[in-house]
Amino acid sequence: MISNLVLFQIPILLFVIGALSGLLSRNSRLARLMIFVPSMIGSIFTIVFSIGIITGTPLKLTVPHILPFFDLEILVDGISAFFMLIIGLVSFAVSLYSIGYSKEYEIKKRMSAFGFLFNIFILSMILVVSSNNSFFFLIFWELMSLVSFFLVIYDHDKEENLKSGMTYLVMTHLGTAFIFASFLLGYIQTGNFSFDSFRHGSTGFPLLVKNLVFVFAFIGFGTKAGMVPLHVWLPKAHPSAPSNISALMSAVMIKIGIYGMIRTIFDFSGFGASPDFAWWGMLLVAFGSASAIIGVLYAVVERDIKRALAFSSIENIGIILIGLGLSVVFTSFNLTAFAVLALVASMYHTINHAVFKGLLFMGAGSVVSVTHTKNIEHLGGLVKQMPWTSLLFLIGAISISGLPPFNGFISEWFTLQALLSSYHIPSTILQISIAFASLPFALTIGIAAATFVKLFGMTFLSKTRSENIINIKEVPRSMILGMSILAAVCVLFGVVPYLGTSLISTAFHMSFQPSSPLDFISVQNNSGKSFANLSMPVVVIILSSISIAIFGFIRVLGGHTKKTTYGTWDCGFGSLNERMEYTPTSLSQPIRAVFKVFFKPHNQTEKESFGENQYLLKTIKVETVIKNIFEDVLYTPIVSSFVFFFDKVRRLQTGKINAYLLYIMITLVLLLLFVRLSNNA
């Protein structure tokens, strides 16, 4: 039997082989197999290894003095293995998908570099979640950030992609700075960079230090996760990156930010069952609620299919943070059963979002690869030319909308039960605050459904609005198979939620119902009394029975019907066409009007006249433009202030040696005065 250590080393070796073999291959068709087959096999071994750790014993490894003064420490416990399972599952599907998708890079002759970055990106995420030392954690974190940056700007011929990449680079390093500050506080208190020292020593930290460790980590990891208002990089970077990379970034990479929060809160910060820490949870709930509602509001009005999915990721990160925050609040008041429920809800939505968002980004990539447009205003009617892509995208859309019997419904149902359990908290103020947080959660679920009705309906079901997509064909089989894997998991984790709950319970060492796949999922309070039950097999049976009954009623009792075709009432135009149907913009107009404070919508009008007579109009084109209030109100003034400040500072750089000598003399005088005053004190 292969040991856990060997199972850990094999995928690392395979990802390195995939990275290097792509660089060595000159044959583009062969290069695709040499790049993505090792990553597929490496992902399978990652899945096997993570399941072995979850159901077995943790792996701990130390390589002494790999760098001067620093040991490489590896720890893969249940929590690390849970996130490694997510990495392996999504990476396997995306690697298979990429065999067909990356064919376009044969023409661009950049396949080798793409394959190298692809494999190193997956490897860096595995190393981040398995690192047990703050120094090497930051090294692998920086590797993950830089590699993903180069993947975002991979199509660097477009200036827009370069700007998106720079925004991502600035924001990710801002987050890294706060993570470093959090770890630095731990080092100051313990005198060691090892996470083990943080675990054992954090309970003795002063309360102020514990709070600062949490706040710095919350900002740093929240930036990587795409939490509002630190989310501005996400809707820029995801659409700019190749679609298979967008799937990895949205489905997996932003979850590494969630992993960092969990590690910090429950391992490194000295958190315990004390009301002193309740505000940590409320901070998570507040920012989670804001992220959820703002993310979905910007998603529903988007016309770019990949930007809409990117904003949807912000929404789902918000739902994950709500569950995590509730778990912290319940733990603070020693409400163990409800803390377990909330954490299961958060982690179930973490893996669910990884699955259906990876599926949706690959579906969007399939559409973009054959139509060469991301604007859903120019799409429509693709269900006839791309039936398999349409079906798989529909599964992802239903899953993310939280409809039964798919996986998104389960985690959102858990989150709702956790919100409803807040009345057990012995604080009226917190009860009221969480009650208000449940309102944006409910609104988010409704608008999310509207978002994906628009995305799926306008992309696949409406009439074709462009002549360029009439003769397109379905994508290659490898792309279909890659999407099918994640679609199957969406169904499996929805119909048999026992698989997900038992996986999370085992990984996090929690006790959670049910005891068998066919039992009801039972939500219990601290006294053991059940107040909410759900059985997805029963739900599936009921839905199937209703569907069969309706079909039977129509076919048997309704008898044979006579079909007569008439001309549709079309206001005298003679026939309906794509110009008479709803557009994505018109479909989302009511939401844009109600929540106009977030969008600042205004119309841009272009008129073309007959000759010089401006009253005889030939055409009128009206386009609704919306703004991003976070960029206009928050980030633009900050950037302008920094530019103004450094423009003034730049004047100090005169290029004259005597000026620089004067600066040195002034600095020395100030330092001498400081030392003299310190000695006198």
TIKE-59647 format. One record per residue (C-alpha): residue in one letter; x, y, z. Coordinates in steps of 0.1 Angstrom, whole numbers, plus 5000, padded with zeros to 4 digits. Each point is the difference from the previous one (the first is absolute). Layout:
N
AXYZ/...
This chain:
681
M500050005000/I501350344990/S500850225030/N498650355004/L503450154996/V500449844965/L496550104991/F500850365009/Q503349994979/I498549844969/P497650294990/I502850255007/L502349814977/L497349974973/F499250375000/V503750084997/I500249754971/G497050164983/A501650355004/L503449904986/S498849774972/G497950284985/L503250214998/L502049724984/S497449904973/R500050184967/N497049824986/S496950195010/R497649714998/L502349785019/A500750285025/R496350015010/L500149645010/M503450035017/I498750305020/F496549905010/V500249625004/P502650025028/S497850275017/M497049774997/I501849715016/G501550235026/S496550125008/I498849645004/F502849935025/T499250325018/I496449885004/V501149665012/F502550155024/S497650255015/I497349745006/G502649775016/I500950295024/I496450085008/T499149655009/G503449915015/T502850185018/P501750344992/L503350024982/K502750205016/L503450054984/T503050235008/V503050064977/P502650175021/H502050304988/I498750004964/L500850375002/P502450165026/F498250035033/F496749864986/D498649655000/L497449884974/E497149885021/I497149814985/L496849925018/V497049854982/D497149945024/G496349974994/I499550384992/S503050014976/A498849674984/F496550144995/F501350304980/M502549774982/L497049794990/I498350314985/I503350084981/G500349654987/L496449964989/V499750334981/S503649974986/F499249654986/A496950134982/V501750324987/S503149804988/L497849774980/Y498150304987/S503250184991/I501149734975/G497450134976/Y499850365012/S503750074996/K500049924964/E499750374992/Y503450055015/E501749784974/I499450294976/K501450265024/K503149785005/R499950065038/M498949665010/S503249915019/A500050305023/F496349955006/G500449645010/F502950095023/L498050265018/F496949785001/N501749725019/I502050225023/F496850195009/I498349685012/L503149885018/S500450345018/M496449975014/I500849655013/L503250125017/V498250305016/V497449785018/S502649755010/S502550245014/N500550015038/N502550295002/S499150364995/F503250084980/F499449724974/F496350075001/L500750364988/I502549874974/F497449764985/W497350265003/E502150244981/L500749734974/M496349944996/S499350374996/L502850074975/V499249704978/S496350095000/F500950354990/F502049884970/L497049784990/V497650305003/I502250204976/Y500749704978/D498250174971/H502150315005/D499350134965/K496950165015/E500750315020/E496949935021/N501549675012/L503250185011/K498050255021/S498049725015/G503249815009/M501550315016/T496950065021/Y500249635011/L503750035008/V499550315022/M497149865019/T501549665006/H503250155014/L497950235022/G498449695014/T503449835004/A501350305020/F497149955025/I500649635002/F503750065007/A499050245028/S497849745015/F502749734999/L502650265013/L497950055031/G500049635006/Y503749994996/I500650295024/Q497949825026/T501549654995/G503550064986/N499449744973/F498749994964/S498449665004/F496249975000/D500449755028/S501350275022/F497150224991/R497649725009/H501549925034/G500850365010/S497050204986/T497949935031/G502450215020/F500050304977/P498650325014/L496450074989/L501250304979/V502549784982/K497449744993/N497750264986/L502750154978/V501049664987/F496449934990/V499550354984/F503249994979/A499349644988/F496350104993/I501150284977/G502949814984/F498149674993/G496850194993/T501850194971/K500949674984/A496549865005/G498550304983/M498150145030/V498350344996/P501450274999/L503449834991/H498449824971/V500950244972/W502749784985/L497649704995/P497650124973/K503050144981/A502449705003/H497649714994/P498650124966/S503550084988/A501549665008/P499549704977/S496749835009/N501749695014/I502150225023/S496950205010/A498449675011/L503149925022/M500250355014/S496350035008/A499349645011/V503349945019/M502450295005/I497650235018/K499249715023/I503650015012/G499050335016/I497249825019/Y502649745010/G502250275014/M497250155020/I499049665015/R503649935010/T500550345016/I496750005019/F500149655014/D503749935001/F502250315002/S498150275018/G499249855034/F496350004992/G497849835026/A496549975015/S499850355014/P497650294992/D503150224994/F500349844966/A496450034989/W500850324981/W502349804977/G497149804988/M497850314996/L502750164979/L500049694978/V496250004998/A499950374991/F502649994973/G498649674987/S496550154997/A501350314982/S502149784977/A497049784992/I497550274992/I502450234981/G501649724981/V496649874987/L498850354992/Y502950074977/A499749654985/V496450034990/V500650324979/E503249884983/R500049934963/D503449835000/I499449645009/K503449955017/R499750335020/A496649895011/L501449675012/A502850195018/F497650225018/S498049695009/S503249865017/I500050305022/E496449925010/N500849645008/I503150105020/G497650225020/I497849705007/I503049805012/L501150285023/I496550025015/G500149645010/L503650035013/G499050315020/L497049835015/S502249715011/V502450245017/V497150185018/F498449675012/T503449875012/S500550325019/F496949925021/N500849635002/L497149904978/T501849704985/A497349844980/F499150324982/A503650084994/V500549674983/L496950064979/A501350344988/L503549874993/V498549714980/A497950244981/S503050224992/M502349714990/Y497249834980/H499550324980/T503850024996/I500249674982/N496750064982/H501150334986/A503249854989/V498149744980/F497350204984/K502050314994/G502849804983/L497249844979/L498550344991/F503450164991/M500849704978/G496650034984/A500550374994/G503549924985/S498449764976/V497650274988/V502750264997/S502449764982/V497549934972/T498250344998/H503050235008/T497850235021/K499350035037/N497150244995/I496749825005/E498350284980/H501549844969/L499249645009/G496849795000/G498749684986/L503149805009/V498049705013/K499649874965/Q503650024990/M501549915034/P497549775017/W502549835024/T501550335011/S496550145005/L498949715022/L503150015022/F499950385004/L496349965010/I501049755027/G502550255013/A497550284998/I497349815020/S502749905026/I501250355006/S496450135001/G499449775031/L497249794985/P499449645010/P501249734994/F503450154992/N502950075024/G499650375004/F496649955017/I501549795028/S502750255011/E497650304998/W497449805020/F502649945027/T501050375000/L496350105004/Q499649765029/A503150145016/L498550364996/L496749885015/S501949855030/S501350345010/Y497250045026/H502049775023/I502850265003/P499750175035/S500350354986/T497150204987/I502250234980/L501749714982/Q496649834993/I498750324984/S503250054980/I499949654986/A496350034992/F500950314979/A502849794983/S497449744990/L498250264979/P502850054974/F500649625000/A496449944990/L500150284974/T503349864987/I498449664993/G497250154980/I502250234979/A502449724994/A497249804984/A499150304978/T503750034990/F500349654987/V496650014984/K501450294980/L503449844993/F498649674989/G496950134983/M501650284980/T503149794990/F498449664991/L496250044996/S499250334984/K500250074963/T503450044985/R501050375000/S503149974978/E500749844966/N503549905012/I498749725022/I497549834977/N502549744987/I501949925031/K500549645013/E500249835033/V503450015019/P502349695000/R499349705021/S502750065026/M498450345008/I496649835004/L501449725022/G501850265022/M496750185006/S498149675004/I502149905030/L499150315020/A496449984989/A499849655013/V501450125034/C497350285001/V497349734997/L501749755023/F500650255029/G496450124996/V498349674999/V502249835026/P501250285023/Y501249745025/L503149984979/G500850375005/T499050025037/S501949685010/L503050134981/I500050335017/S499249855034/T502949764998/A502550264987/F499150255027/H499549745027/M496450095007/S496849805008/F497350064975/Q496949814988/P499049794981/S501449665008/S499149844966/P499550134964/L496249965001/D499550165035/F498550345004/I502650285005/S499050105035/V500850345015/Q500149985038/N500450255028/N502449965029/S497449785019/G499949764971/K496450104989/S499550014963/F498350304985/A500849964963/N500249704978/L500749944963/S500349694979/M501150064964/P499249654988/V496450065011/V500150344983/V501249844968/I497349745002/I497350265005/L501250224971/S500349704977/S496549885010/I498550344993/S501750024966/I498849654991/A496550085012/I499850324979/F501249824970/G497649715005/F497150235005/I500750194967/R500749684980/V497349775014/L497150225012/G500650284975/G499849764970/H501450084966/T500250364991/K499950164966/K502850234991/T499150314980/T502650264990/Y499050374998/G502050314994/T501050165033/W498550335009/D502950234991/C498550354997/G499949984962/F503749944995/G499449674983/S502349795021/L501850025033/N503850055001/E502850055024/R499550385002/M496549945016/E501249795029/Y501250105034/T503750085002/P502249935030/T500050375008/S496250044999/L499649685020/S502150145029/Q498650364997/P497649975030/I502849905023/R502250274986/A497350265007/V499249885035/F503749985011/K501250304979/V502050135029/F502549724993/F500150044962/K499550384993/P498549914966/H499850254972/N499249984963/Q502450084971/T498250104968/E501450004965/K498050154972/E500549984962/S498050254979/F499150014963/G502450264986/E500450325020/N496450015013/Q500349895036/Y496249965003/L499949724974/L501649725019/K501249694983/T501049795030/I500150055038/K502249785022/V499450015037/E502449815024/T499649985038/V503350045018/I500549915037/K502950095023/N501849815028/I499550215031/F502949845018/E502450104972/D498650354997/V499450085037/L502849805018/Y502949894977/T500250294975/P500450275028/I502649785017/V502049954968/S499850374992/S501250095034/F503049774997/V500950134966/F499850355012/F502249925031/F502749824980/D500050274973/K501050245027/V502549765015/R501549954965/R501150375000/L502649915027/Q501849794974/T501850294984/G503049814985/K502550235017/I502649845023/N500150305024/A496249975006/Y500449635009/L502950085024/L497850265017/Y497349735004/I502549775016/M501350275024/I496550095011/T499249635006/L503249965021/V499250315021/L496549885007/L501349655010/L502650155023/L497350225017/F497849695004/V502849815017/R500950295023/L496450055011/S499649625005/N503149995023/N498850305020/A496649835005/
